Amino acid sequence: MALREYKPHAAVAASEAAPTEAPAYWVCLALLLAIAAIALRIASFW
């Protein structure tokens, strides 16, 4: 990481945060879609 000192602080923070936040985003999105699908199924029975 010799080039790290030449990067702006925002670029370093963005490159370090992106890999950890991306999976959490997709997991939350998948959970929301699953809850919506279950709610639609329950509503279709009524």
C-alpha positions in Angstrom: 0.0 0.0 0.0 2.7 2.4 -0.9 0.4 4.4 -3.1 -2.1 5.0 -0.3 -0.4 8.2 0.9 -0.9 9.8 -2.5 -4.7 9.1 -2.6 -7.1 11.7 -1.2 -8.7 10.6 2.1 -12.1 10.3 0.5 -10.8 7.9 -2.2 -9.2 5.7 0.5 -12.3 5.7 2.6 -14.5 4.9 -0.4 -12.3 2.0 -1.6 -12.1 0.5 1.9 -15.9 0.9 2.7 -17.3 -0.4 -0.6 -16.5 -4.1 -0.3 -17.9 -4.4 3.2 -21.1 -2.4 2.5 -22.1 -3.9 -0.8 -23.0 -7.4 0.5 -25.0 -5.9 3.4 -27.0 -3.8 0.9 -27.9 -6.9 -1.2 -28.8 -9.0 1.9 -31.2 -6.2 3.1 -32.7 -5.9 -0.3 -33.2 -9.6 -0.6 -34.9 -9.7 2.8 -37.2 -6.8 1.9 -38.2 -8.6 -1.3 -38.8 -11.9 0.5 -41.0 -10.1 3.1 -43.0 -8.4 0.3 -43.4 -11.7 -1.5 -44.7 -13.4 1.7 -47.1 -10.5 2.4 -48.5 -10.7 -1.2 -49.0 -14.5 -0.7 -50.8 -14.0 2.5 -52.9 -11.2 1.1 -53.9 -13.4 -1.9 -55.4 -16.0 0.4 -57.8 -13.4 1.8 
